[in-house]
């Protein structure tokens, strides 16, 4: 199950579009951090559900999110990856 208080997603995009995509995410209550492959996007479940028009209550990662029409020209993928476990 996805934690309702904190979700991480990976956004794969064209580097030159990073400021535009970061603004779009921030306007929807999501935070983003640049990474080599794109952006690490974080926020709570409600923000993700609203931004991506999806119900995540019963979702099991990995979850591929549909890229909103405003970003389709510059974002190639948006995915909530499986949760990594740290082995003792």
PDB file of N, CA, C and O in Angstrom, chain B, residues numbered from 101:
ATOM      1  N   UNK B 101       0.838  -1.188   0.000  1.00  0.00           N
ATOM      2  CA  UNK B 101       0.000   0.000   0.000  1.00  0.00           C
ATOM      3  C   UNK B 101       0.882   1.250   0.000  1.00  0.00           C
ATOM      4  O   UNK B 101       2.024   1.239   0.460  1.00  0.00           O
ATOM      5  N   UNK B 102       0.320   2.294  -0.519  1.00  0.00           N
ATOM      6  CA  UNK B 102       1.022   3.573  -0.563  1.00  0.00           C
ATOM      7  C   UNK B 102       0.727   4.346   0.714  1.00  0.00           C
ATOM      8  O   UNK B 102      -0.423   4.457   1.137  1.00  0.00           O
ATOM      9  N   UNK B 103       1.776   4.877   1.317  1.00  0.00           N
ATOM     10  CA  UNK B 103       1.641   5.696   2.533  1.00  0.00           C
ATOM     11  C   UNK B 103       0.911   6.987   2.164  1.00  0.00           C
ATOM     12  O   UNK B 103       1.370   7.706   1.276  1.00  0.00           O
ATOM     13  N   UNK B 104      -0.206   7.303   2.814  1.00  0.00           N
ATOM     14  CA  UNK B 104      -0.946   8.515   2.448  1.00  0.00           C
ATOM     15  C   UNK B 104      -0.217   9.812   2.792  1.00  0.00           C
ATOM     16  O   UNK B 104      -0.543  10.863   2.240  1.00  0.00           O
ATOM     17  N   UNK B 105       0.757   9.757   3.688  1.00  0.00           N
ATOM     18  CA  UNK B 105       1.424  10.987   4.112  1.00  0.00           C
ATOM     19  C   UNK B 105       2.680  11.318   3.308  1.00  0.00           C
ATOM     20  O   UNK B 105       3.157  12.452   3.353  1.00  0.00           O
ATOM     21  N   UNK B 106       3.229  10.334   2.564  1.00  0.00           N
ATOM     22  CA  UNK B 106       4.463  10.599   1.839  1.00  0.00           C
ATOM     23  C   UNK B 106       4.603   9.640   0.665  1.00  0.00           C
ATOM     24  O   UNK B 106       4.554   8.421   0.832  1.00  0.00           O
ATOM     25  N   UNK B 107       4.777  10.206  -0.518  1.00  0.00           N
ATOM     26  CA  UNK B 107       4.990   9.425  -1.739  1.00  0.00           C
ATOM     27  C   UNK B 107       6.194  10.014  -2.458  1.00  0.00           C
ATOM     28  O   UNK B 107       6.405  11.227  -2.460  1.00  0.00           O
ATOM     29  N   UNK B 108       6.981   9.129  -3.070  1.00  0.00           N
ATOM     30  CA  UNK B 108       8.073   9.538  -3.944  1.00  0.00           C
ATOM     31  C   UNK B 108       7.778   9.014  -5.335  1.00  0.00           C
ATOM     32  O   UNK B 108       7.339   7.875  -5.500  1.00  0.00           O
ATOM     33  N   UNK B 109       8.019   9.841  -6.328  1.00  0.00           N
ATOM     34  CA  UNK B 109       7.860   9.434  -7.719  1.00  0.00           C
ATOM     35  C   UNK B 109       9.067   9.930  -8.510  1.00  0.00           C
ATOM     36  O   UNK B 109       9.747  10.877  -8.115  1.00  0.00           O
ATOM     37  N   UNK B 110       9.309   9.270  -9.628  1.00  0.00           N
ATOM     38  CA  UNK B 110      10.385   9.664 -10.523  1.00  0.00           C
ATOM     39  C   UNK B 110       9.753  10.224 -11.795  1.00  0.00           C
ATOM     40  O   UNK B 110       8.905   9.588 -12.421  1.00  0.00           O
ATOM     41  N   UNK B 111      10.181  11.417 -12.157  1.00  0.00           N
ATOM     42  CA  UNK B 111       9.697  12.088 -13.361  1.00  0.00           C
ATOM     43  C   UNK B 111      10.854  12.141 -14.359  1.00  0.00           C
ATOM     44  O   UNK B 111      11.884  12.760 -14.094  1.00  0.00           O
ATOM     45  N   UNK B 112      10.677  11.490 -15.500  1.00  0.00           N
ATOM     46  CA  UNK B 112      11.691  11.494 -16.545  1.00  0.00           C
ATOM     47  C   UNK B 112      11.292  12.560 -17.565  1.00  0.00           C
ATOM     48  O   UNK B 112      10.194  12.525 -18.119  1.00  0.00           O
ATOM     49  N   UNK B 113      12.196  13.501 -17.803  1.00  0.00           N
ATOM     50  CA  UNK B 113      11.847  14.640 -18.647  1.00  0.00           C
ATOM     51  C   UNK B 113      13.055  15.189 -19.374  1.00  0.00           C
ATOM     52  O   UNK B 113      14.195  14.813 -19.100  1.00  0.00           O
ATOM     53  N   UNK B 114      12.782  16.091 -20.309  1.00  0.00           N
ATOM     54  CA  UNK B 114      13.840  16.806 -21.004  1.00  0.00           C
ATOM     55  C   UNK B 114      14.430  17.835 -20.044  1.00  0.00           C
ATOM     56  O   UNK B 114      13.689  18.604 -19.430  1.00  0.00           O
ATOM     57  N   UNK B 115      15.749  17.856 -19.909  1.00  0.00           N
ATOM     58  CA  UNK B 115      16.411  18.728 -18.929  1.00  0.00           C
ATOM     59  C   UNK B 115      16.017  20.196 -19.058  1.00  0.00           C
ATOM     60  O   UNK B 115      15.811  20.871 -18.050  1.00  0.00           O
ATOM     61  N   UNK B 116      15.912  20.689 -20.276  1.00  0.00           N
ATOM     62  CA  UNK B 116      15.592  22.109 -20.452  1.00  0.00           C
ATOM     63  C   UNK B 116      14.176  22.456 -19.981  1.00  0.00           C
ATOM     64  O   UNK B 116      13.858  23.631 -19.799  1.00  0.00           O
ATOM     65  N   UNK B 117      13.336  21.455 -19.785  1.00  0.00           N
ATOM     66  CA  UNK B 117      11.967  21.688 -19.318  1.00  0.00           C
ATOM     67  C   UNK B 117      11.843  21.614 -17.794  1.00  0.00           C
ATOM     68  O   UNK B 117      10.752  21.782 -17.249  1.00  0.00           O
ATOM     69  N   UNK B 118      12.957  21.363 -17.111  1.00  0.00           N
ATOM     70  CA  UNK B 118      12.910  21.178 -15.669  1.00  0.00           C
ATOM     71  C   UNK B 118      12.240  22.344 -14.932  1.00  0.00           C
ATOM     72  O   UNK B 118      11.377  22.086 -14.092  1.00  0.00           O
ATOM     73  N   UNK B 119      12.584  23.601 -15.195  1.00  0.00           N
ATOM     74  CA  UNK B 119      11.922  24.699 -14.469  1.00  0.00           C
ATOM     75  C   UNK B 119      10.406  24.724 -14.691  1.00  0.00           C
ATOM     76  O   UNK B 119       9.645  24.950 -13.751  1.00  0.00           O
ATOM     77  N   UNK B 120       9.972  24.494 -15.919  1.00  0.00           N
ATOM     78  CA  UNK B 120       8.538  24.476 -16.234  1.00  0.00           C
ATOM     79  C   UNK B 120       7.824  23.379 -15.455  1.00  0.00           C
ATOM     80  O   UNK B 120       6.764  23.614 -14.875  1.00  0.00           O
ATOM     81  N   UNK B 121       8.399  22.187 -15.441  1.00  0.00           N
ATOM     82  CA  UNK B 121       7.774  21.053 -14.754  1.00  0.00           C
ATOM     83  C   UNK B 121       7.799  21.270 -13.246  1.00  0.00           C
ATOM     84  O   UNK B 121       6.823  20.953 -12.565  1.00  0.00           O
ATOM     85  N   UNK B 122       8.887  21.801 -12.716  1.00  0.00           N
ATOM     86  CA  UNK B 122       8.948  22.080 -11.278  1.00  0.00           C
ATOM     87  C   UNK B 122       7.876  23.092 -10.863  1.00  0.00           C
ATOM     88  O   UNK B 122       7.257  22.938  -9.810  1.00  0.00           O
ATOM     89  N   UNK B 123       7.655  24.112 -11.671  1.00  0.00           N
ATOM     90  CA  UNK B 123       6.587  25.084 -11.377  1.00  0.00           C
ATOM     91  C   UNK B 123       5.215  24.404 -11.379  1.00  0.00           C
ATOM     92  O   UNK B 123       4.402  24.634 -10.484  1.00  0.00           O
ATOM     93  N   UNK B 124       4.967  23.574 -12.379  1.00  0.00           N
ATOM     94  CA  UNK B 124       3.690  22.864 -12.493  1.00  0.00           C
ATOM     95  C   UNK B 124       3.462  22.006 -11.245  1.00  0.00           C
ATOM     96  O   UNK B 124       2.373  22.015 -10.671  1.00  0.00           O
ATOM     97  N   UNK B 125       4.479  21.276 -10.836  1.00  0.00           N
ATOM     98  CA  UNK B 125       4.371  20.424  -9.648  1.00  0.00           C
ATOM     99  C   UNK B 125       4.149  21.267  -8.392  1.00  0.00           C
ATOM    100  O   UNK B 125       3.275  20.951  -7.584  1.00  0.00           O
ATOM    101  N   UNK B 126       4.925  22.327  -8.222  1.00  0.00           N
ATOM    102  CA  UNK B 126       4.800  23.183  -7.038  1.00  0.00           C
ATOM    103  C   UNK B 126       3.413  23.817  -6.956  1.00  0.00           C
ATOM    104  O   UNK B 126       2.851  23.943  -5.868  1.00  0.00           O
ATOM    105  N   UNK B 127       2.864  24.213  -8.096  1.00  0.00           N
ATOM    106  CA  UNK B 127       1.522  24.792  -8.118  1.00  0.00           C
ATOM    107  C   UNK B 127       0.463  23.801  -7.633  1.00  0.00           C
ATOM    108  O   UNK B 127      -0.641  24.203  -7.266  1.00  0.00           O
ATOM    109  N   UNK B 128       0.793  22.522  -7.629  1.00  0.00           N
ATOM    110  CA  UNK B 128      -0.139  21.477  -7.207  1.00  0.00           C
ATOM    111  C   UNK B 128       0.251  20.870  -5.856  1.00  0.00           C
ATOM    112  O   UNK B 128      -0.248  19.810  -5.479  1.00  0.00           O
ATOM    113  N   UNK B 129       1.138  21.546  -5.138  1.00  0.00           N
ATOM    114  CA  UNK B 129       1.503  21.119  -3.793  1.00  0.00           C
ATOM    115  C   UNK B 129       2.524  20.002  -3.717  1.00  0.00           C
ATOM    116  O   UNK B 129       2.664  19.364  -2.674  1.00  0.00           O
ATOM    117  N   UNK B 130       3.243  19.753  -4.809  1.00  0.00           N
ATOM    118  CA  UNK B 130       4.269  18.713  -4.830  1.00  0.00           C
ATOM    119  C   UNK B 130       5.646  19.358  -4.836  1.00  0.00           C
ATOM    120  O   UNK B 130       5.836  20.434  -5.402  1.00  0.00           O
ATOM    121  N   UNK B 131       6.600  18.696  -4.205  1.00  0.00           N
ATOM    122  CA  UNK B 131       7.976  19.173  -4.169  1.00  0.00           C
ATOM    123  C   UNK B 131       8.800  18.352  -5.169  1.00  0.00           C
ATOM    124  O   UNK B 131       8.461  17.206  -5.466  1.00  0.00           O
ATOM    125  N   UNK B 132       9.873  18.941  -5.678  1.00  0.00           N
ATOM    126  CA  UNK B 132      10.716  18.208  -6.619  1.00  0.00           C
ATOM    127  C   UNK B 132      12.184  18.575  -6.406  1.00  0.00           C
ATOM    128  O   UNK B 132      12.523  19.700  -6.038  1.00  0.00           O
ATOM    129  N   UNK B 133      13.032  17.591  -6.651  1.00  0.00           N
ATOM    130  CA  UNK B 133      14.475  17.743  -6.513  1.00  0.00           C
ATOM    131  C   UNK B 133      15.109  17.193  -7.792  1.00  0.00           C
ATOM    132  O   UNK B 133      14.812  16.069  -8.194  1.00  0.00           O
ATOM    133  N   UNK B 134      15.978  17.975  -8.430  1.00  0.00           N
ATOM    134  CA  UNK B 134      16.644  17.486  -9.637  1.00  0.00           C
ATOM    135  C   UNK B 134      17.505  16.255  -9.349  1.00  0.00           C
ATOM    136  O   UNK B 134      18.169  16.154  -8.318  1.00  0.00           O
ATOM    137  N   UNK B 135      17.463  15.339 -10.292  1.00  0.00           N
ATOM    138  CA  UNK B 135      18.294  14.129 -10.260  1.00  0.00           C
ATOM    139  C   UNK B 135      18.908  13.969 -11.649  1.00  0.00           C
ATOM    140  O   UNK B 135      18.548  14.695 -12.576  1.00  0.00           O
ATOM    141  N   UNK B 136      19.812  13.045 -11.790  1.00  0.00           N
ATOM    142  CA  UNK B 136      20.447  12.817 -13.088  1.00  0.00           C
ATOM    143  C   UNK B 136      19.416  12.435 -14.159  1.00  0.00           C
ATOM    144  O   UNK B 136      19.505  12.886 -15.301  1.00  0.00           O
ATOM    145  N   UNK B 137      18.448  11.609 -13.786  1.00  0.00           N
ATOM    146  CA  UNK B 137      17.466  11.120 -14.764  1.00  0.00           C
ATOM    147  C   UNK B 137      16.216  11.983 -14.859  1.00  0.00           C
ATOM    148  O   UNK B 137      15.325  11.679 -15.652  1.00  0.00           O
ATOM    149  N   UNK B 138      16.127  13.039 -14.080  1.00  0.00           N
ATOM    150  CA  UNK B 138      14.926  13.866 -14.114  1.00  0.00           C
ATOM    151  C   UNK B 138      14.677  14.523 -12.770  1.00  0.00           C
ATOM    152  O   UNK B 138      15.523  15.251 -12.251  1.00  0.00           O
ATOM    153  N   UNK B 139      13.496  14.253 -12.211  1.00  0.00           N
ATOM    154  CA  UNK B 139      13.121  14.839 -10.919  1.00  0.00           C
ATOM    155  C   UNK B 139      12.641  13.763  -9.959  1.00  0.00           C
ATOM    156  O   UNK B 139      11.963  12.814 -10.352  1.00  0.00           O
ATOM    157  N   UNK B 140      13.004  13.929  -8.692  1.00  0.00           N
ATOM    158  CA  UNK B 140      12.387  13.159  -7.626  1.00  0.00           C
ATOM    159  C   UNK B 140      11.234  14.032  -7.137  1.00  0.00           C
ATOM    160  O   UNK B 140      11.452  15.158  -6.690  1.00  0.00           O
ATOM    161  N   UNK B 141      10.025  13.522  -7.222  1.00  0.00           N
ATOM    162  CA  UNK B 141       8.829  14.278  -6.862  1.00  0.00           C
ATOM    163  C   UNK B 141       8.271  13.687  -5.570  1.00  0.00           C
ATOM    164  O   UNK B 141       8.094  12.474  -5.467  1.00  0.00           O
ATOM    165  N   UNK B 142       7.991  14.547  -4.581  1.00  0.00           N
ATOM    166  CA  UNK B 142       7.462  14.071  -3.306  1.00  0.00           C
ATOM    167  C   UNK B 142       6.233  14.879  -2.908  1.00  0.00           C
ATOM    168  O   UNK B 142       6.044  16.025  -3.315  1.00  0.00           O
ATOM    169  N   UNK B 143       5.415  14.233  -2.101  1.00  0.00           N
ATOM    170  CA  UNK B 143       4.225  14.890  -1.578  1.00  0.00           C
ATOM    171  C   UNK B 143       3.326  13.874  -0.918  1.00  0.00           C
ATOM    172  O   UNK B 143       3.667  12.694  -0.839  1.00  0.00           O
ATOM    173  N   UNK B 144       2.177  14.321  -0.444  1.00  0.00           N
ATOM    174  CA  UNK B 144       1.249  13.370   0.160  1.00  0.00           C
ATOM    175  C   UNK B 144       0.321  12.793  -0.909  1.00  0.00           C
ATOM    176  O   UNK B 144       0.254  13.289  -2.033  1.00  0.00           O
ATOM    177  N   UNK B 145      -0.385  11.743  -0.529  1.00  0.00           N
ATOM    178  CA  UNK B 145      -1.244  11.046  -1.484  1.00  0.00           C
ATOM    179  C   UNK B 145      -2.289  11.980  -2.076  1.00  0.00           C
ATOM    180  O   UNK B 145      -2.554  11.918  -3.277  1.00  0.00           O
ATOM    181  N   UNK B 146      -2.887  12.841  -1.265  1.00  0.00           N
ATOM    182  CA  UNK B 146      -3.930  13.742  -1.753  1.00  0.00           C
ATOM    183  C   UNK B 146      -3.400  14.651  -2.863  1.00  0.00           C
ATOM    184  O   UNK B 146      -4.090  14.871  -3.858  1.00  0.00           O
ATOM    185  N   UNK B 147      -2.194  15.176  -2.706  1.00  0.00           N
ATOM    186  CA  UNK B 147      -1.618  16.051  -3.727  1.00  0.00           C
ATOM    187  C   UNK B 147      -1.376  15.283  -5.028  1.00  0.00           C
ATOM    188  O   UNK B 147      -1.657  15.794  -6.112  1.00  0.00           O
ATOM    189  N   UNK B 148      -0.857  14.059  -4.924  1.00  0.00           N
ATOM    190  CA  UNK B 148      -0.639  13.240  -6.116  1.00  0.00           C
ATOM    191  C   UNK B 148      -1.965  12.910  -6.790  1.00  0.00           C
ATOM    192  O   UNK B 148      -2.080  12.991  -8.013  1.00  0.00           O
ATOM    193  N   UNK B 149      -2.958  12.539  -6.002  1.00  0.00           N
ATOM    194  CA  UNK B 149      -4.253  12.181  -6.574  1.00  0.00           C
ATOM    195  C   UNK B 149      -4.883  13.361  -7.308  1.00  0.00           C
ATOM    196  O   UNK B 149      -5.460  13.189  -8.382  1.00  0.00           O
ATOM    197  N   UNK B 150      -4.777  14.542  -6.741  1.00  0.00           N
ATOM    198  CA  UNK B 150      -5.340  15.731  -7.378  1.00  0.00           C
ATOM    199  C   UNK B 150      -4.555  16.110  -8.627  1.00  0.00           C
ATOM    200  O   UNK B 150      -5.148  16.376  -9.673  1.00  0.00           O
ATOM    201  N   UNK B 151      -3.231  16.137  -8.533  1.00  0.00           N
ATOM    202  CA  UNK B 151      -2.392  16.552  -9.660  1.00  0.00           C
ATOM    203  C   UNK B 151      -2.509  15.607 -10.850  1.00  0.00           C
ATOM    204  O   UNK B 151      -2.494  16.045 -12.001  1.00  0.00           O
ATOM    205  N   UNK B 152      -2.625  14.309 -10.571  1.00  0.00           N
ATOM    206  CA  UNK B 152      -2.613  13.321 -11.651  1.00  0.00           C
ATOM    207  C   UNK B 152      -3.973  12.666 -11.879  1.00  0.00           C
ATOM    208  O   UNK B 152      -4.094  11.713 -12.647  1.00  0.00           O
ATOM    209  N   UNK B 153      -5.000  13.193 -11.197  1.00  0.00           N
ATOM    210  CA  UNK B 153      -6.365  12.711 -11.388  1.00  0.00           C
ATOM    211  C   UNK B 153      -6.439  11.178 -11.305  1.00  0.00           C
ATOM    212  O   UNK B 153      -6.901  10.504 -12.225  1.00  0.00           O
ATOM    213  N   UNK B 154      -5.964  10.658 -10.162  1.00  0.00           N
ATOM    214  CA  UNK B 154      -5.877   9.214  -9.977  1.00  0.00           C
ATOM    215  C   UNK B 154      -6.242   8.878  -8.528  1.00  0.00           C
ATOM    216  O   UNK B 154      -6.066   9.705  -7.633  1.00  0.00           O
ATOM    217  N   UNK B 155      -6.748   7.667  -8.303  1.00  0.00           N
ATOM    218  CA  UNK B 155      -7.052   7.181  -6.956  1.00  0.00           C
ATOM    219  C   UNK B 155      -5.942   6.209  -6.560  1.00  0.00           C
ATOM    220  O   UNK B 155      -5.778   5.165  -7.192  1.00  0.00           O
ATOM    221  N   UNK B 156      -5.185   6.542  -5.523  1.00  0.00           N
ATOM    222  CA  UNK B 156      -4.055   5.714  -5.099  1.00  0.00           C
ATOM    223  C   UNK B 156      -4.324   4.942  -3.813  1.00  0.00           C
ATOM    224  O   UNK B 156      -3.414   4.317  -3.269  1.00  0.00           O
ATOM    225  N   UNK B 157      -5.561   4.976  -3.318  1.00  0.00           N
ATOM    226  CA  UNK B 157      -5.845   4.335  -2.019  1.00  0.00           C
ATOM    227  C   UNK B 157      -5.496   2.852  -1.981  1.00  0.00           C
ATOM    228  O   UNK B 157      -4.988   2.375  -0.966  1.00  0.00           O
ATOM    229  N   UNK B 158      -5.747   2.127  -3.033  1.00  0.00           N
ATOM    230  CA  UNK B 158      -5.467   0.691  -3.054  1.00  0.00           C
ATOM    231  C   UNK B 158      -4.282   0.332  -3.952  1.00  0.00           C
ATOM    232  O   UNK B 158      -4.036  -0.846  -4.211  1.00  0.00           O
ATOM    233  N   UNK B 159      -3.564   1.321  -4.417  1.00  0.00           N
ATOM    234  CA  UNK B 159      -2.465   1.090  -5.360  1.00  0.00           C
ATOM    235  C   UNK B 159      -1.278   0.403  -4.685  1.00  0.00           C
ATOM    236  O   UNK B 159      -0.984   0.632  -3.512  1.00  0.00           O
ATOM    237  N   UNK B 160      -0.619  -0.433  -5.453  1.00  0.00           N
ATOM    238  CA  UNK B 160       0.603  -1.108  -5.025  1.00  0.00           C
ATOM    239  C   UNK B 160       1.717  -0.711  -5.989  1.00  0.00           C
ATOM    240  O   UNK B 160       1.610  -0.969  -7.188  1.00  0.00           O
ATOM    241  N   UNK B 161       2.782  -0.089  -5.486  1.00  0.00           N
ATOM    242  CA  UNK B 161       3.889   0.284  -6.379  1.00  0.00           C
ATOM    243  C   UNK B 161       4.523  -0.944  -7.031  1.00  0.00           C
ATOM    244  O   UNK B 161       4.554  -2.013  -6.421  1.00  0.00           O
ATOM    245  N   UNK B 162       5.019  -0.812  -8.237  1.00  0.00           N
ATOM    246  CA  UNK B 162       5.167   0.414  -9.001  1.00  0.00           C
ATOM    247  C   UNK B 162       3.837   0.856  -9.623  1.00  0.00           C
ATOM    248  O   UNK B 162       3.006   0.036 -10.015  1.00  0.00           O
ATOM    249  N   UNK B 163       3.665   2.183  -9.701  1.00  0.00           N
ATOM    250  CA  UNK B 163       2.470   2.769 -10.308  1.00  0.00           C
ATOM    251  C   UNK B 163       2.918   3.771 -11.358  1.00  0.00           C
ATOM    252  O   UNK B 163       3.601   4.748 -11.051  1.00  0.00           O
ATOM    253  N   UNK B 164       2.535   3.524 -12.574  1.00  0.00           N
ATOM    254  CA  UNK B 164       2.836   4.474 -13.656  1.00  0.00           C
ATOM    255  C   UNK B 164       1.699   5.483 -13.705  1.00  0.00           C
ATOM    256  O   UNK B 164       0.537   5.116 -13.883  1.00  0.00           O
ATOM    257  N   UNK B 165       2.041   6.761 -13.547  1.00  0.00           N
ATOM    258  CA  UNK B 165       1.042   7.823 -13.565  1.00  0.00           C
ATOM    259  C   UNK B 165       0.912   8.376 -14.980  1.00  0.00           C
ATOM    260  O   UNK B 165       1.905   8.510 -15.695  1.00  0.00           O
ATOM    261  N   UNK B 166      -0.301   8.693 -15.373  1.00  0.00           N
ATOM    262  CA  UNK B 166      -0.506   9.296 -16.688  1.00  0.00           C
ATOM    263  C   UNK B 166       0.022  10.728 -16.652  1.00  0.00           C
ATOM    264  O   UNK B 166      -0.296  11.504 -15.751  1.00  0.00           O
ATOM    265  N   UNK B 167       0.820  11.052 -17.636  1.00  0.00           N
ATOM    266  CA  UNK B 167       1.390  12.395 -17.711  1.00  0.00           C
ATOM    267  C   UNK B 167       0.276  13.350 -18.163  1.00  0.00           C
ATOM    268  O   UNK B 167      -0.354  13.122 -19.195  1.00  0.00           O
ATOM    269  N   UNK B 168       0.036  14.413 -17.395  1.00  0.00           N
ATOM    270  CA  UNK B 168      -1.006  15.381 -17.771  1.00  0.00           C
ATOM    271  C   UNK B 168      -0.718  16.015 -19.130  1.00  0.00           C
ATOM    272  O   UNK B 168       0.438  16.162 -19.527  1.00  0.00           O
ATOM    273  N   UNK B 169      -1.773  16.383 -19.828  1.00  0.00           N
ATOM    274  CA  UNK B 169      -1.636  16.923 -21.181  1.00  0.00           C
ATOM    275  C   UNK B 169      -0.705  18.130 -21.236  1.00  0.00           C
ATOM    276  O   UNK B 169      -0.006  18.316 -22.232  1.00  0.00           O
ATOM    277  N   UNK B 170      -0.679  18.957 -20.183  1.00  0.00           N
ATOM    278  CA  UNK B 170       0.181  20.146 -20.174  1.00  0.00           C
ATOM    279  C   UNK B 170       1.666  19.800 -20.214  1.00  0.00           C
ATOM    280  O   UNK B 170       2.491  20.630 -20.596  1.00  0.00           O
ATOM    281  N   UNK B 171       2.006  18.571 -19.820  1.00  0.00           N
ATOM    282  CA  UNK B 171       3.420  18.190 -19.721  1.00  0.00           C
ATOM    283  C   UNK B 171       3.847  17.129 -20.726  1.00  0.00           C
ATOM    284  O   UNK B 171       5.025  16.774 -20.775  1.00  0.00           O
ATOM    285  N   UNK B 172       2.927  16.617 -21.523  1.00  0.00           N
ATOM    286  CA  UNK B 172       3.234  15.482 -22.406  1.00  0.00           C
ATOM    287  C   UNK B 172       4.353  15.737 -23.405  1.00  0.00           C
ATOM    288  O   UNK B 172       5.047  14.803 -23.808  1.00  0.00           O
ATOM    289  N   UNK B 173       4.535  16.975 -23.805  1.00  0.00           N
ATOM    290  CA  UNK B 173       5.591  17.269 -24.785  1.00  0.00           C
ATOM    291  C   UNK B 173       6.989  17.199 -24.177  1.00  0.00           C
ATOM    292  O   UNK B 173       7.970  17.030 -24.903  1.00  0.00           O
ATOM    293  N   UNK B 174       7.093  17.330 -22.835  1.00  0.00           N
ATOM    294  CA  UNK B 174       8.416  17.386 -22.209  1.00  0.00           C
ATOM    295  C   UNK B 174       8.668  16.287 -21.177  1.00  0.00           C
ATOM    296  O   UNK B 174       9.820  16.036 -20.821  1.00  0.00           O
ATOM    297  N   UNK B 175       7.621  15.631 -20.692  1.00  0.00           N
ATOM    298  CA  UNK B 175       7.770  14.555 -19.709  1.00  0.00           C
ATOM    299  C   UNK B 175       7.500  13.227 -20.401  1.00  0.00           C
ATOM    300  O   UNK B 175       6.447  13.041 -21.010  1.00  0.00           O
ATOM    301  N   UNK B 176       8.452  12.305 -20.307  1.00  0.00           N
ATOM    302  CA  UNK B 176       8.273  11.010 -20.956  1.00  0.00           C
ATOM    303  C   UNK B 176       7.678   9.963 -20.023  1.00  0.00           C
ATOM    304  O   UNK B 176       7.067   9.001 -20.491  1.00  0.00           O
ATOM    305  N   UNK B 177       7.844  10.132 -18.704  1.00  0.00           N
ATOM    306  CA  UNK B 177       7.295   9.148 -17.770  1.00  0.00           C
ATOM    307  C   UNK B 177       7.205   9.728 -16.367  1.00  0.00           C
ATOM    308  O   UNK B 177       7.987  10.595 -15.977  1.00  0.00           O
ATOM    309  N   UNK B 178       6.231   9.226 -15.625  1.00  0.00           N
ATOM    310  CA  UNK B 178       6.054   9.582 -14.210  1.00  0.00           C
ATOM    311  C   UNK B 178       5.660   8.283 -13.516  1.00  0.00           C
ATOM    312  O   UNK B 178       4.639   7.680 -13.844  1.00  0.00           O
ATOM    313  N   UNK B 179       6.483   7.854 -12.546  1.00  0.00           N
ATOM    314  CA  UNK B 179       6.227   6.569 -11.899  1.00  0.00           C
ATOM    315  C   UNK B 179       6.518   6.615 -10.403  1.00  0.00           C
ATOM    316  O   UNK B 179       7.504   7.203  -9.961  1.00  0.00           O
ATOM    317  N   UNK B 180       5.635   5.979  -9.638  1.00  0.00           N
ATOM    318  CA  UNK B 180       5.888   5.749  -8.217  1.00  0.00           C
ATOM    319  C   UNK B 180       6.566   4.379  -8.150  1.00  0.00           C
ATOM    320  O   UNK B 180       5.922   3.359  -8.398  1.00  0.00           O
ATOM    321  N   UNK B 181       7.865   4.346  -7.817  1.00  0.00           N
ATOM    322  CA  UNK B 181       8.589   3.070  -7.818  1.00  0.00           C
ATOM    323  C   UNK B 181       8.260   2.241  -6.581  1.00  0.00           C
ATOM    324  O   UNK B 181       7.677   2.748  -5.623  1.00  0.00           O
ATOM    325  N   UNK B 182       8.640   0.960  -6.609  1.00  0.00           N
ATOM    326  CA  UNK B 182       8.458   0.134  -5.412  1.00  0.00           C
ATOM    327  C   UNK B 182       9.247   0.725  -4.243  1.00  0.00           C
ATOM    328  O   UNK B 182      10.291   1.345  -4.447  1.00  0.00           O
ATOM    329  N   UNK B 183       8.758   0.536  -3.047  1.00  0.00           N
ATOM    330  CA  UNK B 183       9.440   1.017  -1.856  1.00  0.00           C
ATOM    331  C   UNK B 183      10.683   0.159  -1.636  1.00  0.00           C
ATOM    332  O   UNK B 183      10.616  -1.070  -1.661  1.00  0.00           O
ATOM    333  N   UNK B 184      11.807   0.819  -1.424  1.00  0.00           N
ATOM    334  CA  UNK B 184      13.056   0.087  -1.152  1.00  0.00           C
ATOM    335  C   UNK B 184      13.119  -0.256   0.328  1.00  0.00           C
ATOM    336  O   UNK B 184      12.752   0.549   1.184  1.00  0.00           O
ATOM    337  N   UNK B 185      13.573  -1.423   0.604  1.00  0.00           N
ATOM    338  CA  UNK B 185      13.723  -1.889   1.973  1.00  0.00           C
ATOM    339  C   UNK B 185      15.212  -1.923   2.332  1.00  0.00           C
ATOM    340  O   UNK B 185      16.038  -2.394   1.549  1.00  0.00           O
ATOM    341  N   UNK B 186      15.536  -1.428   3.501  1.00  0.00           N
ATOM    342  CA  UNK B 186      16.918  -1.499   3.987  1.00  0.00           C
ATOM    343  C   UNK B 186      17.043  -2.770   4.801  1.00  0.00           C
ATOM    344  O   UNK B 186      16.299  -3.002   5.754  1.00  0.00           O
ATOM    345  N   UNK B 187      17.994  -3.575   4.404  1.00  0.00           N
ATOM    346  CA  UNK B 187      18.207  -4.858   5.088  1.00  0.00           C
ATOM    347  C   UNK B 187      19.061  -4.615   6.345  1.00  0.00           C
ATOM    348  O   UNK B 187      20.036  -3.865   6.301  1.00  0.00           O
ATOM    349  N   UNK B 188      18.689  -5.250   7.453  1.00  0.00           N
ATOM    350  CA  UNK B 188      19.484  -5.074   8.686  1.00  0.00           C
ATOM    351  C   UNK B 188      20.855  -5.713   8.581  1.00  0.00           C
ATOM    352  O   UNK B 188      21.638  -5.653   9.529  1.00  0.00           O
TER     353      UNK B 188
END
